[in-house]
Amino acid sequence: PPPPAPPAAPAAPAAVTSNPAGVGVIFAPGSAELPAGAEEALRAFAAHNRTHNMVVSAGGGGGSSPDAQGVALPLALARTRAISSVLIADGVPASLIGIDASAEGHSGVVRIAN
């Protein structure tokens, strides 16, 4: 008989999660490029929330040392800009968008500000 098939690789986490309260985006390490499906989810969120204050947060994937965190902050800012630019292009006034960048993490999120 043929050898058994290798076990299936575990499913990759979803790169985009969306619900009425916000949109989460998992960026590839070292990248500020929006993953597939992110622009569509961000546009849908913007369409329903154009008049609300929002917060866009993102991490830069830095390590625990101050030097690594210093290098990661520009990437975190680039990720917030990638998310914000889609929202602005879809009619959300820039004045309603606050940003929060952190050295830690590979994800970004937009949510309604409290």
Buried (B, 14 or more C-beta within 10 A) or exposed (E): EEEEEEEEEEEEEEBBBBEEEBBBBBBEEEBBEBBEBBBBBBBEBBEEBBEEBBBBBBBBBBEEEEEEBEBBBEBBBBBBBBBBBBBBEBEBEEEBBEBEBBBEBBBBBBBBEE
